[in-house]
Amino acid sequence: MKNISFYILLLTLSGHTSFAQTTKGLKDYYKKFFPIGVAVNPRMFDVPEESALILAQFSSMTPENAMKMGPIHPEEKRYNWAPADKIADFAVQHGLKLRGHTLCWHSQTPNWLFKDSTGATISKEVLLARLKQHIFDVVGRYKGKIYVWDVVNEAVPDGGTDIYRKSPFYEIIGPEYIEKAFQYAHEADPKALLFYNDYNTENASKRDRIYQLVKGLKDKGVPIHGVGLQGHWALTEPTAAELETSIKKFASLGLQVQVTELDVSVHPKEHERRTEAFTGKVEYTAEMEAKQIAQYKMLFEVLRKHRKAVTSVTFWNLSDKSSWLDNFPVRGRKDFPLLFDEKYQPKKAFFAVTKW
């Protein structure tokens, strides 16, 4: 697909070519439906092609890693604010909505969080105090800049019948750590929308257990406003019926639904990291392309249909040049999961979601 009709050369900055869009972007096509977002890192703003693509295509951003507990709070008495600040400042400067991600997650936590100075596991009271301080500090810093937070992330296990993942938060505090996290976030910023966020939400068993969790929070009066469907999907999953069921089920609780981390992998879905690295080369075949086009077309048809419940859709990374799926679940295995190719040009799937 040629890029002549889509981009024109605008200017050269520091020896790099920057492009401006000559036709509508995703954010323009979906202006009457929901904000279209993208996961970012602060390095993107120093790459003219990437910052231009963000501004041309998207109306919302999510920090991919910069606001997770490990990166932003590496030591108990020290915060690493600079990367997150850079993202927040870019959003404010350019009038982009900003999602906060994520306040309480068992993964990417700093080493100090669950231990005392001797290496022993801390008490429930100490962990709650640490969690509260972290949430107050982070949410407080970005109050007025971030409109919605993924408060608790991935607290439900994939398999079995348990509602709660046996994470260190659960083992030390018990299930109430979830409602406490929402309570603390609401106290820190009463105007922010607060979401529970998870993956594999179209699996019937996991969907039902997430439903039980969030319904329990609602029944207790915990301040929760929505459920994030991460949307790490693939060429053959989910089906339209599975996605519709998830949206309707969570919306029935009076909750907003947002697709928070959208990509469509060209490989079968796996949710655990493999130990071995990939040493071959992956070709983006015509068959992969055709299936990806069809899947993206179907997904956005369903999302548009449920525009009253779906209040945001965010892509997880900007283009096929670099995606987290290039290293998960297999290190070094290239994926092509997004709407823009390795040269930042729109793929055929882009037009499948913008022409209806």
C-alpha positions in Angstrom: 0.0 0.0 0.0 1.5 3.3 -1.0 1.7 6.1 1.5 1.5 9.0 -1.0 -2.1 9.8 -0.4 -1.9 9.4 3.3 1.2 11.4 4.3 3.1 14.4 3.0 6.5 15.6 4.0 6.0 18.4 6.4 9.4 19.4 7.8 12.8 18.1 8.9 13.7 18.2 12.5 17.3 17.5 13.6 17.9 15.5 10.5 14.8 13.3 10.9 11.8 13.3 8.6 8.5 14.2 10.2 5.2 13.6 8.6 1.8 15.3 8.9 -1.5 13.6 8.0 -3.5 14.7 5.0 -6.6 12.7 5.8 -8.5 12.0 8.9 -6.9 10.0 11.8 -8.4 7.3 14.0 -9.4 9.9 16.5 -11.4 11.8 13.9 -13.2 8.8 12.5 -14.2 7.8 16.1 -14.9 11.3 17.5 -18.6 10.6 17.9 -18.0 7.1 19.4 -15.1 7.1 21.9 -11.6 8.4 22.4 -8.9 6.4 20.6 -5.7 6.0 22.6 -2.2 4.6 22.4 0.3 3.3 25.0 3.4 5.4 25.0 6.9 5.7 26.5 8.6 9.1 26.8 11.2 8.3 24.2 8.5 8.5 21.5 8.3 12.3 22.0 11.9 12.6 20.9 11.3 10.8 17.6 9.5 13.2 15.2 7.8 10.4 13.2 6.3 8.9 16.4 5.2 12.1 18.1 3.6 13.2 14.8 1.8 9.9 14.4 0.5 10.1 18.0 -0.9 13.6 17.5 -2.3 12.8 14.0 -4.1 9.6 15.1 -4.9 9.6 18.8 -6.9 11.6 21.3 -5.7 9.7 24.4 -2.6 8.2 25.8 -1.6 5.6 28.5 1.9 5.3 29.9 3.0 1.8 28.9 5.4 1.3 31.9 6.3 4.7 33.4 3.6 4.7 36.1 3.7 1.1 37.1 4.9 0.7 40.7 8.4 -0.7 40.0 9.5 2.0 37.5 7.9 5.0 39.3 8.6 3.9 42.9 11.9 1.9 42.8 12.8 2.6 46.5 10.5 3.2 49.4 11.7 6.8 49.9 12.4 7.6 46.2 10.2 8.1 43.2 11.3 8.2 39.6 9.0 11.0 38.4 10.8 12.2 35.2 9.5 9.6 32.6 5.9 9.8 33.9 6.0 13.6 34.1 7.2 13.8 30.5 4.2 11.8 29.3 1.8 13.8 31.4 3.3 17.1 30.2 3.0 16.0 26.6 -0.7 15.1 27.1 -1.5 18.5 28.8 0.5 20.5 26.2 -1.4 18.8 23.3 -4.8 18.4 24.9 -4.8 14.6 25.0 -6.8 12.6 27.5 -4.5 10.6 29.8 -5.2 7.2 31.4 -3.2 6.2 34.5 -1.7 2.7 34.5 -1.5 1.0 37.1 -1.7 1.6 40.8 -1.9 -2.0 42.2 -0.5 -5.0 40.4 1.4 -8.0 41.5 3.8 -7.8 38.6 6.5 -5.1 38.0 6.5 -4.3 41.7 9.7 -3.0 43.4 11.8 -5.3 45.5 11.2 -3.4 48.7 7.4 -3.5 48.7 6.7 -6.8 50.5 9.8 -7.0 52.7 11.2 -5.3 55.7 14.9 -4.3 56.2 15.8 -7.9 57.3 14.1 -9.5 54.2 11.1 -10.8 56.2 7.6 -10.5 54.9 5.9 -7.4 56.2 2.5 -7.4 58.1 -0.9 -6.6 56.6 -0.9 -3.2 58.3 2.5 -2.2 56.9 1.6 -3.3 53.4 -1.7 -1.4 53.5 0.2 1.7 54.7 2.7 1.4 51.9 0.0 0.9 49.3 -1.9 3.9 50.6 1.1 6.1 50.6 2.0 5.0 47.1 -1.5 5.7 45.7 -1.8 9.0 47.5 1.6 10.2 46.2 1.1 9.0 42.6 -2.5 9.9 42.1 -2.0 13.2 44.0 0.8 14.2 41.7 -1.2 13.8 38.5 -4.6 14.9 39.9 -6.3 17.0 37.2 -4.1 15.6 34.4 -5.3 11.9 34.6 -9.0 11.4 34.1 -9.1 7.6 34.7 -6.9 5.1 36.6 -6.5 1.4 36.2 -6.5 0.9 40.0 -6.2 -2.8 40.3 -4.7 -4.9 37.5 -5.1 -8.7 36.9 -6.3 -9.8 40.3 -8.2 -12.8 39.0 -6.4 -16.0 37.9 -6.9 -17.5 34.5 -7.9 -21.0 35.5 -9.7 -22.8 38.3 -12.6 -21.5 40.3 -10.9 -19.0 42.6 -11.9 -15.4 42.3 -8.6 -14.1 43.7 -5.1 -14.5 42.3 -2.8 -15.7 45.1 -0.5 -12.7 44.8 1.6 -11.2 47.6 -1.1 -8.6 48.0 -3.7 -11.3 48.6 -1.5 -13.5 50.7 -0.5 -10.6 53.1 -3.7 -8.5 53.1 -6.5 -10.8 51.9 -9.1 -9.8 49.3 -9.8 -6.5 50.9 -6.6 -5.1 49.3 -8.7 -4.5 46.2 -11.4 -2.4 47.8 -8.7 -0.5 49.8 -6.9 0.4 46.7 -10.0 1.8 45.1 -10.8 3.7 48.4 -7.3 5.2 48.5 -7.5 6.3 44.8 -10.9 7.9 45.3 -9.6 9.8 48.4 -6.6 11.0 46.5 -8.6 12.2 43.5 -12.4 12.2 44.0 -13.0 13.2 40.4 -11.0 10.5 38.7 -12.7 7.5 37.2 -11.5 4.2 38.7 -11.2 0.9 36.7 -10.5 -2.7 37.4 -8.3 -4.0 34.5 -7.7 -7.5 33.3 -6.9 -9.7 30.3 -8.6 -12.8 28.9 -11.9 -11.2 29.8 -13.8 -13.1 27.0 -13.0 -16.5 28.6 -16.4 -17.5 30.1 -15.0 -18.7 33.4 -12.7 -15.8 34.0 -15.3 -13.3 32.9 -17.8 -14.7 35.4 -15.2 -14.5 38.2 -14.3 -10.9 37.3 -18.0 -10.1 37.3 -18.3 -11.6 40.8 -15.3 -9.5 42.0 -16.6 -6.1 40.6 -20.2 -6.8 41.6 -19.0 -7.4 45.1 -17.2 -4.1 45.1 -20.3 -2.3 43.7 -22.5 -4.0 46.3 -20.2 -2.7 49.1 -20.3 0.8 47.8 -16.7 0.8 46.7 -15.9 3.6 44.3 -15.5 1.7 41.0 -16.6 3.2 37.7 -15.6 0.7 35.0 -13.9 -2.5 33.8 -11.0 -2.5 31.4 -10.9 -5.3 28.8 -7.2 -5.4 28.0 -7.9 -6.6 24.5 -4.7 -8.6 23.9 -6.4 -10.6 21.2 -5.4 -12.7 18.2 -6.5 -13.6 14.7 -9.2 -16.0 15.8 -10.1 -14.8 19.2 -12.4 -13.5 20.6 -15.5 -14.1 18.6 -18.0 -11.3 18.2 -20.4 -13.1 20.5 -17.7 -13.5 23.2 -16.8 -9.8 23.1 -20.5 -8.7 23.1 -21.2 -10.9 26.1 -18.3 -9.3 28.1 -19.4 -5.8 27.2 -23.0 -6.4 28.1 -22.2 -8.3 31.3 -20.1 -5.6 32.8 -22.3 -2.8 31.5 -25.3 -4.4 33.3 -23.7 -3.4 36.6 -23.8 0.3 35.5 -20.1 0.3 34.8 -18.2 1.8 31.9 -16.3 -0.6 29.6 -12.9 0.4 28.1 -10.6 -1.5 25.8 -7.4 -0.6 27.5 -4.5 -2.5 25.7 -5.6 -3.5 22.2 -3.5 -5.5 19.8 -4.3 -8.4 17.5 -1.4 -10.9 17.5 -0.6 -12.9 14.4 0.4 -15.8 16.7 -1.9 -18.0 18.8 -2.5 -16.4 22.2 -0.4 -17.5 25.1 -0.6 -15.9 28.5 2.7 -17.3 30.1 6.2 -16.4 29.0 8.2 -19.1 27.4 11.7 -19.8 28.6 13.4 -20.2 25.2 14.1 -17.3 22.8 13.1 -17.3 19.1 16.0 -17.3 16.6 14.1 -17.5 13.3 12.4 -14.8 11.2 8.6 -14.2 11.1 7.1 -13.2 7.8 3.9 -11.2 7.8 2.1 -13.4 5.3 -0.9 -12.6 3.1 -2.9 -15.1 5.2 -2.0 -13.3 8.4 -2.9 -10.0 6.9 -6.3 -11.2 5.7 -7.2 -12.7 9.0 -6.0 -9.6 10.9 -8.1 -7.3 8.7 -11.2 -9.4 9.3 -10.6 -9.6 13.0 -10.0 -5.8 13.4 -13.1 -5.1 11.3 -15.3 -7.4 13.4 -13.9 -6.0 16.7 -14.6 -2.4 15.8 -18.1 -3.3 14.5 -18.9 -4.7 17.9 -17.3 -1.7 19.7 -19.3 0.8 17.6 -22.5 -1.1 18.2 -22.0 -0.8 22.0 -20.8 2.9 21.9 -23.0 3.7 24.9 -21.1 1.3 27.1 -17.7 1.5 25.6 -16.1 4.8 26.6 -12.5 4.4 25.3 -10.3 2.2 23.1 -6.5 2.2 23.5 -4.0 0.4 21.4 -1.0 -1.1 23.2 1.9 0.4 21.4 2.1 2.7 18.3 3.2 0.6 15.4 4.6 -2.7 14.3 8.1 -1.2 14.5 8.1 -2.0 18.2 5.5 -4.0 20.3 5.7 -5.7 23.6 4.5 -8.8 21.8 7.9 -8.9 20.0 9.2 -10.3 23.3 6.2 -11.9 24.8 5.4 -14.8 25.2 8.6 -15.5 23.1 11.7 -13.3 23.3 12.8 -12.2 19.9 9.7 -13.4 17.9 8.4 -10.6 15.8 4.7 -9.8 15.9 2.7 -7.4 13.7 -0.3 -6.6 15.9 -1.1 -3.0 15.2 -2.7 -0.8 12.5 0.6 0.9 11.5 3.5 -0.9 10.0 7.2 -0.8 10.8 7.5 2.4 8.7 4.6 4.1 10.5 2.3 3.7 7.5 -1.3 2.5 7.7 -1.9 -1.2 7.1 -5.0 -2.5 5.3 -6.5 -3.2 8.7 -6.5 0.6 9.4 -9.0 1.1 6.5 -11.1 -1.8 7.7 -11.8 0.0 11.0 -12.2 3.5 9.5 -14.5 2.7 6.5 -18.0 1.5 7.3 
